[in-house]
């Protein structure tokens, strides 16, 4: 999916999933129910928003910070599924289909979120078609992302996968004032994302630095040459 299409879907989601929109679209009674039920929560970096196999009792609107969604794999090794940034929603899939969480959500930075109990969230979707449609779009978009992930892991070289992952992380999470991608990842986490051994990820990052494609500062990465990375990863931006 192109960056423009992704941005359009995200803007549509944000345009309806906010308190101003809720007040306009919901009845006075339903909006009051939402306001009375919601709760602001603060979660420190490294703490869990929710655990794998935990029973879902609500959803989290991330107001500030980044969350890592991962699932236990073979031999207990975690597989990173995706990252949730501020303005996004997490915890809804398991709630909607009535099963325990199939992944865990971990704070990658200090998090401020609005927690909405499950019964209130589901009622909001039932009574407002715009909210329901926005959720359908979000599901469709994330299904497409999962399909693309399976394809690139199966068909691209590790070098191509690293180029694509760095571009997608920058596209999704943005950069800080100095141009570094707004997430601090260990070399093991990067290896996890591109499906290779940690040693291979370390070697590739060194090669990218040597080729002046990226710059690193500890765990932080800045893309220096987008055009070459796009060509290397065969990415449609």
trRosetta pair geometry for C-beta under 8 A, 3 or more apart (Angstrom, degrees):
i j d omega theta_ij theta_ji phi_ij phi_ji
1 5 5.0 -113 -177 82 97 126
1 6 5.4 113 121 -57 119 92
1 141 7.2 11 -56 -146 172 84
1 144 6.0 76 -41 127 121 137
1 145 7.5 -53 14 -74 125 73
1 148 7.6 -104 -1 -45 82 151
2 5 4.7 95 58 6 84 100
2 6 7.0 -149 95 -4 44 86
2 236 6.0 -72 -88 132 75 99
2 237 6.7 76 -147 158 72 23
3 6 5.7 -56 -148 39 33 112
3 7 6.1 34 154 -22 67 107
3 171 5.4 -120 -112 -148 108 124
3 237 5.3 12 -15 -173 116 71
4 7 5.8 -55 -148 36 29 111
4 8 6.4 32 152 -23 63 105
5 8 5.6 -52 -150 32 33 114
5 9 6.6 30 154 -16 65 104
6 9 5.9 -57 -152 36 32 108
6 10 6.3 28 154 -16 66 109
6 141 7.3 117 -122 -158 70 127
6 171 7.2 64 76 152 153 119
6 172 7.8 -79 159 -93 146 76
7 10 5.7 -57 -146 40 31 111
7 11 6.1 33 155 -21 66 107
8 11 5.8 -55 -147 36 28 111
8 12 6.4 29 154 -20 63 105
9 12 5.8 -54 -150 35 31 112
9 13 6.4 32 152 -19 64 105
9 137 5.7 -165 -146 154 100 117
9 138 7.3 145 166 -88 111 55
9 141 5.1 130 160 -79 163 148
10 13 5.7 -53 -149 35 32 112
10 14 6.2 26 155 -14 66 108
10 87 7.6 60 -179 124 106 125
11 14 5.8 -57 -143 42 31 107
11 15 6.0 37 155 -30 65 108
12 15 5.6 -53 -146 29 28 115
12 16 7.0 4 162 -1 61 105
12 134 6.1 -165 133 -120 92 94
12 137 6.5 -18 96 94 135 164
13 16 6.8 -79 -160 43 27 91
13 17 5.7 -13 166 14 71 121
13 89 7.9 -127 170 2 126 114
13 134 5.1 132 -113 -175 61 110
13 137 7.0 -146 -68 85 93 117
13 138 5.7 80 -100 -72 133 111
14 17 6.3 -68 -118 56 28 88
14 18 6.5 39 179 -39 62 115
14 87 5.6 -14 -102 -175 121 111
15 18 7.5 -64 -161 11 14 115
15 21 6.6 115 149 -77 49 144
16 21 4.9 -175 -147 165 37 156
16 25 7.3 30 -153 -23 90 156
16 130 5.2 -154 -133 140 141 108
16 131 5.8 -168 148 -89 123 59
16 134 4.8 -155 60 -46 138 155
17 21 7.0 -21 -18 64 10 140
17 61 7.1 -172 156 -116 111 122
17 89 6.6 -73 169 -49 158 129
17 131 7.1 103 -80 -129 78 88
17 134 6.4 -166 -35 125 101 151
18 21 5.0 87 58 14 76 105
18 22 7.0 -140 97 -10 35 91
19 22 5.3 -50 -141 35 36 116
19 23 6.3 39 159 -23 67 102
20 23 6.0 -56 -155 31 28 111
20 24 6.7 21 150 -14 62 108
21 24 5.7 -60 -150 38 34 109
21 25 5.9 10 162 -5 72 116
21 130 8.0 -124 175 112 118 135
22 25 6.3 -69 -135 46 24 96
22 26 5.3 -1 179 1 68 122
22 31 5.8 135 140 -120 92 92
22 34 5.9 -103 174 90 142 167
22 124 7.4 -37 -130 -142 105 130
23 26 6.9 -49 -109 45 15 94
23 31 5.4 79 -112 -139 54 146
25 128 5.0 65 148 -134 121 138
25 130 6.0 -108 -131 47 148 130
25 131 7.1 150 119 -35 153 102
26 30 4.1 -123 -178 92 112 114
26 31 4.3 146 90 -59 121 82
26 34 6.8 88 73 -6 176 134
26 124 6.8 -49 -92 -130 126 88
26 127 6.9 70 -127 101 81 126
26 128 6.3 -68 -81 -56 71 132
27 30 4.6 87 52 11 82 102
27 31 6.8 -152 86 -6 39 87
27 127 7.4 -77 2 162 101 143
28 31 5.9 -56 -144 38 28 109
28 32 6.3 30 156 -20 62 107
29 32 5.9 -57 -152 35 27 111
29 33 6.5 32 149 -23 63 105
30 33 5.4 -48 -149 31 36 117
30 34 6.6 38 151 -19 65 101
30 123 7.0 -156 -139 132 107 113
30 124 6.9 136 173 -99 119 70
30 127 5.9 -131 -107 79 161 160
31 34 5.6 -50 -152 34 35 112
31 35 6.3 33 152 -17 67 106
32 35 5.6 -54 -143 39 33 110
32 36 6.1 31 158 -18 67 109
33 36 6.0 -58 -145 39 25 108
33 37 6.1 14 159 -13 62 117
33 120 6.0 -172 139 -129 100 104
33 123 7.3 -43 114 93 146 146
34 37 6.0 -70 -144 41 25 104
34 38 6.1 27 165 -30 67 109
34 116 7.0 -15 -149 -134 83 118
34 120 5.9 139 -102 175 60 122
34 124 6.6 63 -84 -78 121 125
35 38 6.4 -46 -135 23 24 109
37 116 6.4 65 113 -149 108 67
37 117 5.2 -93 178 20 121 110
37 120 4.4 174 90 -59 165 161
38 114 5.3 -5 -172 -178 116 106
38 115 6.8 151 -159 77 60 49
38 116 5.3 -25 -102 -92 81 78
38 120 7.8 -134 -57 111 68 156
39 114 7.2 146 72 -159 34 59
39 115 4.8 -21 64 60 90 101
40 63 7.9 -19 -134 6 96 147
40 112 6.9 -7 -171 -172 100 90
40 113 7.4 158 -153 86 55 38
40 114 5.8 -35 -95 -100 61 66
40 115 7.7 172 -95 15 11 79
41 60 7.5 -69 50 -126 125 109
41 111 7.9 7 106 110 85 100
41 112 7.6 164 84 -153 46 46
41 113 5.4 -20 62 67 91 87
41 114 7.6 146 16 -110 78 17
41 115 5.2 46 -10 -20 124 116
42 110 7.2 -4 -172 -179 92 94
42 111 6.9 159 -157 86 45 62
42 112 5.7 -15 -103 -101 75 69
42 113 8.0 163 -87 24 30 70
43 47 5.1 -141 -176 82 89 120
43 48 7.9 -97 -163 88 131 23
43 49 5.8 -16 -117 -89 176 72
43 65 7.8 -162 67 90 93 166
43 107 4.7 -176 120 -57 109 143
43 110 7.4 165 87 -160 51 50
43 111 4.1 -5 59 58 97 113
43 113 6.9 5 5 12 112 115
44 47 4.9 80 62 -5 75 123
44 107 6.5 149 100 82 29 152
44 110 5.8 -25 -131 -112 47 79
44 111 7.8 -102 -37 24 8 79
45 107 5.3 -129 -115 118 34 106
45 108 6.8 -15 -138 142 88 20
45 109 5.2 -26 -93 -144 107 23
45 110 5.4 -55 -36 -54 86 56
45 111 7.9 138 -72 -17 52 79
46 106 7.1 -18 -154 -177 25 105
46 107 6.4 -35 21 73 25 92
47 106 7.4 172 93 -151 27 69
47 107 5.3 16 57 24 71 122
48 51 5.3 32 163 -68 156 75
48 104 5.9 -57 -137 -175 116 110
48 105 6.6 106 -166 76 71 59
48 106 5.6 -46 -103 -99 61 68
48 107 7.6 -150 -92 -3 12 82
49 60 5.9 -87 -174 4 128 168
49 67 5.9 -5 -17 -133 144 132
49 90 6.6 47 115 99 156 135
49 91 7.4 -120 133 -57 118 116
49 105 3.9 -42 54 101 115 113
49 106 7.0 -145 4 -80 84 16
49 107 6.4 120 -46 -51 90 82
49 111 7.0 -39 -82 83 107 169
49 113 7.3 51 -130 7 119 163
50 54 5.1 -141 -180 67 94 143
50 56 7.2 33 -165 -104 162 72
50 60 8.0 -167 -19 -15 110 130
50 91 6.2 97 6 -103 147 112
50 101 5.5 157 127 -53 122 165
50 104 6.7 -152 98 -143 59 60
50 105 5.3 42 41 34 77 105
51 54 4.4 103 63 -33 79 122
51 101 6.9 141 92 68 39 137
51 104 5.1 -11 -142 -115 40 107
52 71 6.6 117 -106 -131 134 61
52 72 6.1 -154 64 -5 173 105
52 101 5.8 -126 -126 106 35 100
52 102 6.9 -3 -143 166 87 19
52 103 5.8 -45 -97 -160 95 14
52 104 4.4 -67 -34 -47 83 89
53 100 5.0 18 -157 145 40 140
53 101 6.5 -57 3 65 15 77
54 100 6.2 155 72 -163 24 96
54 101 5.1 9 54 22 79 119
55 100 5.5 -60 -88 -108 49 85
55 101 7.9 -136 -74 -7 7 83
56 59 7.9 26 -175 -70 116 61
56 91 5.9 153 -138 -177 116 93
56 94 4.6 149 -27 101 141 110
56 95 4.4 -119 126 -72 142 79
56 100 7.1 163 -14 -137 80 36
56 101 5.9 118 -60 -55 94 86
56 118 6.3 110 130 -82 90 132
57 117 6.6 -41 152 -141 81 73
57 118 5.5 -116 -177 -13 35 115
58 91 6.8 23 106 129 49 143
58 95 7.2 44 -135 -99 7 145
58 115 5.4 67 117 180 141 89
58 116 5.5 -180 -169 87 108 43
58 117 4.5 -74 -92 -118 118 28
58 118 4.9 -119 -83 -41 48 67
58 120 7.9 15 -123 43 101 98
58 121 6.6 132 -149 -10 67 130
59 89 5.9 9 168 -173 123 102
59 90 7.0 162 -164 80 78 37
59 91 4.4 175 -124 82 58 107
59 92 4.8 26 -110 -73 130 79
59 95 6.2 -91 -60 7 93 158
59 115 7.5 164 83 -149 37 54
59 116 5.4 -12 58 58 85 95
59 118 7.2 108 -19 -94 77 62
59 121 5.1 98 15 -101 118 165
60 89 7.0 155 82 -156 51 55
60 90 5.2 -19 63 62 101 86
60 91 5.3 87 11 5 85 131
60 105 7.7 179 41 114 142 161
60 113 4.4 6 -173 169 103 142
60 114 7.1 147 -157 71 54 44
60 115 5.6 -24 -100 -96 74 68
60 116 7.9 179 -84 18 27 73
61 88 7.9 -178 -152 98 54 28
61 89 5.6 -26 -102 -100 62 79
61 113 6.1 155 75 -164 47 79
61 114 4.3 -7 54 54 107 99
61 116 7.0 50 -13 -11 102 110
62 65 6.3 -112 -170 67 108 81
62 66 7.9 73 176 -103 149 24
62 67 6.1 -132 -92 -10 144 119
62 84 5.8 142 -8 135 152 107
62 85 6.9 180 102 126 140 25
62 86 5.3 -124 127 -114 97 43
62 87 6.8 -33 83 25 86 28
62 88 5.4 4 40 60 116 71
62 89 7.2 -158 6 -82 82 26
62 90 6.5 47 -34 1 111 108
62 111 6.5 -68 -137 -155 93 107
62 112 7.9 104 -165 79 55 51
62 113 5.1 -38 -104 -102 47 100
63 86 6.1 -1 142 -150 22 98
63 87 7.8 69 -126 -61 32 43
63 112 4.7 -56 70 104 109 94
63 113 5.9 176 8 -102 84 34
63 114 6.2 81 -39 -18 114 89
64 86 5.1 15 -108 -108 28 131
64 110 7.7 -5 115 104 104 80
64 111 6.8 161 87 -152 67 41
64 112 4.2 29 42 40 105 104
65 86 6.1 106 35 -68 38 96
65 107 6.4 -15 159 -152 140 95
65 108 7.2 160 173 61 90 73
65 109 4.5 -157 -142 80 90 97
65 110 5.8 -129 -94 92 131 43
65 111 3.8 -128 71 -101 158 61
65 112 6.5 136 -4 18 114 60
65 113 7.8 -74 48 -50 118 89
66 83 5.8 -3 -175 -178 107 111
66 84 7.0 155 -160 80 55 50
66 85 5.3 -19 -107 -109 83 64
66 86 7.3 -66 -67 -27 58 74
66 107 7.8 112 81 -163 51 54
66 108 4.4 -39 94 59 98 120
66 109 5.4 66 33 14 84 106
66 111 8.0 -124 42 -89 27 95
66 173 6.4 19 -108 -131 136 119
66 182 7.0 157 -47 128 140 97
66 183 5.7 -109 115 -99 170 100
67 83 6.9 153 78 -162 49 60
67 84 4.2 -12 60 59 104 103
67 85 7.9 -153 24 -69 72 23
67 90 5.8 -72 86 -30 155 164
67 105 5.1 5 176 -175 124 100
67 106 6.8 148 -161 72 70 36
67 107 6.1 -42 -106 -100 73 45
67 108 6.5 -175 -104 2 16 91
67 111 6.6 47 -70 -99 94 140
68 80 6.3 -59 -171 -132 106 102
68 83 5.8 -29 -102 -107 59 77
68 84 8.0 -152 -66 21 16 77
68 105 7.2 157 77 -155 44 50
68 106 4.9 -21 60 62 97 93
68 107 8.0 -37 17 51 81 2
68 108 5.1 97 -27 -55 100 109
69 80 7.5 99 79 -163 53 61
69 81 4.6 -57 107 62 98 110
69 82 5.3 5 51 58 116 70
69 83 7.2 -168 15 -89 82 25
69 84 6.3 72 -28 -19 109 104
69 90 6.9 -161 -74 -140 118 124
69 103 5.2 54 179 129 88 140
69 104 7.5 170 -148 85 51 39
69 105 5.4 -18 -97 -100 72 76
70 78 4.4 35 154 177 133 115
70 79 6.1 166 -161 79 84 38
70 80 4.8 -44 -98 -100 100 48
70 81 6.0 180 -101 1 36 83
70 103 6.1 167 84 -168 22 105
70 104 6.0 -23 65 60 75 84
70 106 6.9 -13 20 9 109 114
71 78 6.9 142 71 -154 28 69
71 79 5.3 -23 62 59 82 93
71 81 6.0 64 -9 -45 100 116
71 102 6.5 -7 -114 141 122 76
71 103 4.3 -69 -74 -107 86 89
71 104 7.4 151 -92 13 41 71
72 76 6.0 -35 -158 -142 107 45
72 77 7.6 124 -157 70 59 29
72 78 6.0 -48 -96 -97 47 62
72 79 7.8 78 174 13 4 81
72 104 7.9 57 -32 -3 86 111
73 76 7.7 9 66 97 53 6
73 77 5.1 -37 63 78 101 78
73 78 6.7 125 7 -139 91 12
73 79 4.5 78 -43 -26 127 109
74 77 6.3 -6 72 36 60 102
77 192 7.9 -163 163 -112 104 109
78 104 8.0 -68 -128 46 123 114
78 192 7.0 2 96 -141 78 150
79 192 6.4 -176 -131 -174 45 105
80 83 7.8 1 -179 -53 115 79
80 189 6.4 71 -45 -161 144 84
80 192 5.0 98 3 121 105 121
80 193 5.5 -32 66 -80 133 76
81 103 5.8 -44 -2 -126 145 159
82 142 7.7 -98 -12 -142 168 102
82 145 7.0 45 -92 135 138 141
83 108 7.2 -12 -138 -10 109 151
83 169 7.4 56 24 -127 145 83
83 172 6.6 126 71 117 107 136
83 173 6.4 -15 108 -68 141 118
83 183 6.6 -47 -142 -95 161 156
84 88 4.6 -143 -167 92 87 135
84 89 7.6 -108 -156 67 130 22
84 90 4.8 -36 -97 -63 176 122
84 105 7.3 -13 23 -142 133 116
85 88 5.6 89 59 -1 56 122
85 172 6.6 171 -17 150 130 84
85 173 5.4 173 -82 -115 134 69
85 174 7.7 110 -151 11 159 100
85 182 7.8 68 -125 96 123 127
89 92 5.8 29 136 -23 116 127
89 138 7.7 4 50 -166 118 163
90 105 5.5 114 153 -117 142 153
91 94 7.0 -61 -169 42 53 100
91 95 6.2 50 144 -20 77 119
91 101 7.4 -47 -129 -99 72 115
91 105 7.1 -69 -63 -13 86 153
92 95 5.5 -68 -150 43 36 114
92 96 5.8 35 160 -25 75 109
92 121 7.3 -133 -115 156 94 144
92 135 7.2 -130 157 -140 150 115
93 96 6.0 -59 -150 33 26 108
93 97 6.7 -8 164 8 63 108
93 102 7.9 -61 102 27 121 109
93 139 7.9 130 -103 -110 93 94
94 97 6.5 -73 -144 51 29 89
94 98 7.8 -138 168 34 57 5
94 99 5.3 -101 -151 75 83 73
94 100 6.4 -39 -166 132 135 16
94 101 4.9 -106 -23 -92 168 50
94 102 6.4 176 -82 -3 114 81
95 98 7.6 25 -179 -71 27 39
95 118 5.0 -155 -149 -126 122 110
95 121 7.0 22 138 84 152 136
95 122 7.2 -141 150 -60 109 104
96 122 7.6 159 -105 -102 63 97
96 135 8.0 157 -90 170 148 137
99 102 7.1 27 113 -46 120 98
101 104 7.0 92 130 -85 132 45
101 105 7.9 -94 -163 -10 145 94
107 110 6.9 32 168 -116 134 18
107 111 4.5 -118 -122 -17 118 120
108 183 6.1 -6 148 -143 149 95
108 184 7.3 166 173 48 103 75
116 120 5.5 -117 176 86 92 117
116 121 4.8 111 117 -64 118 102
117 120 4.8 82 68 12 87 107
117 121 6.9 -163 91 -8 41 91
118 121 5.7 -59 -143 39 31 110
118 122 6.1 26 163 -15 68 109
119 122 6.0 -55 -144 40 28 109
119 123 6.3 32 155 -22 62 108
120 123 5.7 -56 -150 35 29 113
120 124 6.6 34 152 -23 63 103
121 124 5.7 -53 -154 30 32 114
121 125 6.9 28 151 -15 64 103
122 125 5.8 -54 -153 36 36 110
122 126 6.4 37 150 -23 66 107
123 126 5.5 -55 -148 34 35 115
123 127 6.3 15 162 -8 69 110
124 127 6.4 -67 -143 42 26 97
124 128 6.2 -23 175 23 65 114
124 131 5.7 -72 142 127 93 170
125 128 7.1 -81 -130 55 20 78
125 131 5.4 -127 -107 113 56 113
125 132 5.0 103 -169 -83 81 80
125 135 6.3 -10 -122 1 122 153
126 132 7.8 88 -78 -70 19 122
128 131 4.3 64 93 11 111 111
128 132 6.8 171 95 -11 59 87
129 132 5.4 -57 -146 40 38 114
129 133 6.0 39 157 -22 72 104
130 133 5.8 -51 -144 35 30 110
130 134 6.4 33 155 -20 62 105
131 134 5.8 -54 -149 35 31 112
131 135 6.6 30 152 -17 64 105
132 135 5.8 -57 -153 36 32 111
132 136 6.5 35 149 -22 65 104
133 136 5.5 -50 -149 33 36 114
133 137 6.5 38 152 -19 65 102
134 137 5.7 -51 -151 34 33 113
134 138 6.4 35 149 -21 64 105
135 138 5.4 -52 -148 35 35 114
135 139 6.4 39 153 -21 66 102
136 139 5.7 -51 -149 34 32 112
136 140 6.4 30 153 -18 64 106
137 140 5.7 -57 -148 38 31 111
137 141 6.2 32 154 -21 66 107
138 141 5.7 -53 -146 35 30 112
138 142 6.3 22 158 -13 65 109
139 142 6.1 -63 -147 41 27 104
139 143 6.2 31 154 -23 65 107
140 143 5.7 -52 -147 33 30 113
140 144 6.6 32 153 -19 62 104
141 144 5.8 -57 -157 34 31 112
141 145 6.6 34 147 -21 65 104
142 145 5.2 -44 -147 32 39 117
142 146 6.5 44 152 -21 65 100
143 146 5.7 -51 -152 33 33 112
143 147 6.6 34 150 -19 64 104
144 147 5.6 -53 -149 35 34 112
144 148 6.4 34 153 -19 66 105
145 148 5.7 -56 -150 36 31 111
145 149 6.4 35 151 -23 65 104
146 149 5.6 -51 -150 31 33 114
146 150 6.7 33 153 -18 64 102
147 150 5.9 -53 -153 34 33 110
147 151 6.4 32 151 -19 65 108
148 151 5.6 -56 -149 37 34 113
148 152 6.2 22 160 -13 70 107
149 152 6.3 -58 -142 39 27 100
149 153 6.2 25 160 -17 63 110
150 153 6.1 -61 -148 38 26 109
150 154 6.3 15 158 -13 63 115
151 154 6.0 -70 -150 41 26 105
151 155 5.8 -21 172 15 67 120
152 155 6.5 -73 -124 53 26 86
152 156 4.8 -9 -166 9 71 127
152 160 7.6 -140 -165 119 97 104
152 161 5.9 134 150 -110 105 86
152 164 6.0 -110 -162 85 152 164
153 156 7.4 -28 -75 41 11 90
153 161 6.9 65 -99 -114 51 136
153 195 5.0 97 -142 -19 104 156
156 160 4.0 -120 -178 93 111 126
156 161 5.0 142 101 -59 120 80
156 164 7.0 24 135 -2 173 140
156 233 7.5 24 -157 -152 148 65
156 234 7.3 -155 -110 40 119 118
157 160 4.7 95 54 8 77 103
157 161 6.9 -139 96 -7 40 88
158 161 5.5 -54 -146 36 33 114
158 162 6.5 36 155 -22 66 101
158 194 5.9 88 -154 147 75 120
158 195 7.4 -133 -109 79 86 79
158 196 4.8 57 -129 -67 130 145
158 200 6.1 -39 166 152 161 130
158 204 6.5 -126 130 -72 106 150
159 162 6.0 -51 -151 31 29 110
159 163 6.8 30 151 -17 61 105
159 204 6.1 -164 -103 -134 68 120
159 207 7.8 -53 -120 90 108 143
159 232 6.9 -90 141 175 96 113
160 163 5.7 -54 -153 35 34 113
160 164 6.4 29 153 -16 67 108
160 232 6.2 -160 -111 150 62 73
160 233 5.1 130 -169 -121 68 51
160 234 6.5 2 -156 13 122 97
161 164 5.8 -58 -147 39 32 109
161 165 6.1 33 156 -21 68 107
161 194 4.1 130 121 -150 119 97
161 195 6.7 -67 167 37 167 97
161 196 7.7 152 73 -22 138 115
161 233 7.5 119 -83 -128 11 97
162 165 5.8 -53 -142 36 30 110
162 166 6.4 29 160 -18 64 106
162 190 7.4 43 -126 171 95 108
162 194 5.2 -3 -72 -99 67 158
162 201 7.3 157 -98 -132 123 75
162 204 5.2 175 -34 141 168 141
162 205 7.5 -140 -164 -70 143 66
162 208 7.1 -128 128 -53 132 139
162 233 7.9 -131 74 -88 46 109
163 166 6.2 -60 -153 35 26 108
163 167 6.6 20 154 -14 62 111
163 208 8.0 174 -83 -107 76 126
163 213 7.7 -65 -110 172 94 147
163 229 4.6 -178 -158 -162 97 77
163 230 7.7 -158 161 -58 116 16
163 232 4.2 -169 -96 98 167 111
163 233 3.4 -153 102 -54 110 104
163 235 7.2 -145 124 -21 98 120
164 167 5.8 -60 -150 40 32 110
164 168 6.1 27 156 -17 68 111
164 233 3.7 159 -59 -165 75 133
164 234 7.7 -29 -73 56 115 64
164 235 5.2 157 -115 -74 84 116
165 168 5.8 -59 -143 40 29 109
165 169 6.2 32 157 -22 66 106
165 190 7.3 136 116 -153 146 78
165 193 5.1 110 -144 134 147 124
165 194 5.5 -100 -18 -72 149 95
166 169 5.9 -52 -145 34 28 111
166 170 6.5 26 156 -15 62 106
166 181 7.2 -130 -160 -50 72 151
166 214 6.8 -90 -156 -86 158 135
166 221 6.5 -93 -133 127 111 142
166 223 6.1 137 148 -80 116 109
166 229 6.4 -86 80 -160 120 143
167 170 5.9 -57 -151 38 30 109
167 171 6.2 30 152 -21 65 110
167 223 7.1 80 -89 -97 62 155
167 226 7.2 105 -113 -145 103 83
167 229 5.6 165 -60 130 111 123
167 230 6.6 109 -105 -83 154 68
167 233 6.2 -149 9 46 135 159
167 235 5.4 160 83 73 158 177
167 237 7.0 -97 173 -85 130 118
168 171 5.4 -53 -143 38 33 114
168 172 6.0 21 161 -12 67 110
168 235 7.8 -146 -52 -134 86 140
169 172 6.1 -61 -140 43 26 102
169 173 5.6 -17 176 19 66 118
169 181 5.2 37 122 -165 110 145
169 183 6.3 -102 -174 38 117 129
170 173 6.9 -70 -120 55 18 83
170 174 7.2 49 -173 -123 53 8
170 175 6.2 9 -147 -57 92 96
170 181 4.9 -95 -86 -103 74 103
170 223 5.8 -45 -58 -5 158 133
171 237 7.4 -151 -89 -134 136 98
173 181 6.1 68 80 -178 120 87
173 182 4.5 -149 147 63 104 97
173 183 5.3 -24 165 -25 170 110
174 181 7.8 138 93 -148 31 55
174 182 5.1 17 79 1 77 131
175 178 7.9 -122 162 73 102 48
175 179 5.2 -7 170 -152 141 32
175 180 6.1 145 -156 69 88 27
175 181 5.9 -56 -101 -93 74 35
175 182 6.1 -164 -115 -33 18 86
175 222 7.4 73 -142 -124 124 81
176 179 7.1 -46 67 21 66 18
176 180 5.2 -5 34 57 107 85
176 182 5.7 130 -48 -88 79 81
178 222 7.2 -84 124 -87 86 137
179 222 4.7 60 114 -143 97 120
179 223 7.7 -121 164 48 101 62
180 217 6.6 -74 -93 36 142 116
180 220 4.3 11 -171 170 142 118
180 221 6.5 127 -152 70 84 28
180 222 4.6 -70 -92 -69 61 90
181 220 7.1 179 52 -162 72 73
181 221 5.5 0 21 72 114 83
181 222 7.1 -172 -12 -92 71 41
181 223 7.4 69 -49 -17 102 92
184 218 7.5 -12 -144 113 112 109
184 219 4.2 71 -170 101 87 124
184 220 5.8 -45 -105 -71 81 75
185 189 4.3 -125 -167 85 96 127
185 190 5.3 112 126 -53 128 85
185 193 7.8 -15 -167 -14 154 135
185 219 5.9 179 59 177 35 106
185 221 7.8 -27 41 -1 102 116
186 189 4.7 101 53 3 77 99
186 190 7.2 -140 96 -2 45 84
186 219 6.3 -45 -83 -124 41 123
187 190 5.6 -51 -150 37 37 113
187 191 6.3 43 149 -22 66 104
187 198 5.5 87 120 -163 99 91
187 201 5.3 155 -179 103 85 118
187 202 5.1 27 -165 -74 146 85
187 205 7.0 -106 -121 1 101 150
188 191 5.5 -52 -149 36 32 115
188 192 6.4 40 149 -25 63 103
188 198 4.9 -23 -97 -103 67 121
188 201 7.7 159 -92 54 21 149
189 192 5.3 -47 -150 31 35 118
189 193 6.6 37 151 -21 64 102
190 193 5.6 -52 -152 32 34 113
190 194 6.6 5 160 3 67 108
190 201 4.9 144 100 -171 103 138
190 205 7.2 53 117 -62 161 126
191 194 6.5 -73 -145 49 28 91
191 195 8.0 -128 167 46 57 7
191 196 5.3 -103 -154 77 81 73
191 197 6.1 -47 -160 131 135 17
191 198 4.5 -103 -22 -91 163 49
191 200 6.8 112 -124 63 106 86
191 201 3.7 -115 -76 -23 84 142
192 195 7.7 26 -178 -70 26 37
194 201 6.6 143 48 -99 124 103
196 200 4.3 -91 154 81 125 135
196 201 5.8 151 84 -52 111 84
196 204 7.9 71 82 -8 158 139
197 200 4.7 94 60 4 82 104
197 201 7.2 -149 96 -6 44 85
198 201 5.6 -55 -151 35 36 112
198 202 6.4 37 152 -21 68 104
199 202 5.7 -52 -150 34 32 113
199 203 6.5 31 152 -18 64 106
200 203 5.7 -54 -149 37 33 112
200 204 6.3 31 154 -18 66 107
201 204 5.8 -56 -145 38 30 110
201 205 6.3 32 156 -21 65 106
202 205 5.9 -55 -148 34 28 111
202 206 6.6 29 153 -18 62 106
203 206 5.7 -57 -154 36 31 113
203 207 6.5 32 149 -20 65 106
204 207 5.4 -52 -149 35 35 113
204 208 6.3 37 152 -20 67 102
205 208 5.6 -50 -148 35 33 112
205 209 6.5 35 151 -19 63 103
205 214 7.3 -66 -155 73 72 139
205 216 6.8 49 171 -54 116 145
205 221 7.8 -100 -142 -104 113 125
206 209 5.6 -53 -150 35 32 112
206 210 6.3 34 151 -20 65 106
207 210 5.5 -53 -146 36 32 113
207 211 6.2 22 156 -10 66 110
208 211 5.9 -61 -144 46 29 105
208 213 4.4 -80 -166 62 82 117
208 214 4.7 23 137 22 116 109
209 212 7.5 30 178 -77 34 32
209 213 7.5 -82 -65 47 22 75
209 214 5.9 -60 -80 76 61 82
209 215 6.9 92 -125 -110 87 35
209 216 6.2 -57 -87 3 125 105
211 228 7.8 -150 142 138 117 150
212 224 5.7 -87 167 96 70 147
212 225 6.5 74 120 -19 79 125
213 223 7.3 -38 157 -149 69 68
213 224 6.1 159 163 53 18 96
213 225 5.1 -82 -127 47 55 107
213 228 5.8 -116 -112 92 99 124
213 229 5.8 120 -169 -67 113 94
213 232 7.7 -9 -127 0 148 155
214 221 5.5 -15 -175 -168 130 98
214 222 6.4 147 -164 77 72 49
214 223 5.7 -43 -105 -108 81 44
214 224 5.8 -180 -102 5 19 93
214 229 8.0 74 -56 -77 92 131
215 221 7.4 147 78 -158 47 51
215 222 4.5 -13 59 60 96 105
215 224 5.6 90 -20 -51 94 115
216 219 8.0 -57 -167 -163 102 6
216 220 6.7 147 -158 83 60 54
216 221 5.4 -22 -102 -101 78 67
216 222 7.6 -169 -78 20 30 74
217 220 4.7 -17 65 66 87 107
217 222 7.5 38 -1 -10 102 107
223 226 5.7 68 142 -77 128 74
223 229 6.2 -63 -150 -7 118 158
225 228 4.3 15 130 26 121 113
225 229 6.3 142 97 -18 73 89
226 229 5.7 -63 -148 41 33 110
226 230 6.1 36 156 -24 70 107
227 230 5.8 -53 -149 33 28 112
227 231 6.6 23 154 -13 62 106
228 231 5.8 -55 -148 39 34 109
228 232 6.0 35 153 -22 67 109
229 232 5.5 -55 -142 39 31 114
229 233 6.0 11 164 -2 67 112
229 235 7.6 -5 129 21 78 131
230 233 6.4 -67 -141 49 22 96
230 235 5.0 -101 -142 58 66 99
230 237 5.9 -67 -121 -13 126 125
231 234 7.4 19 -174 -73 30 46
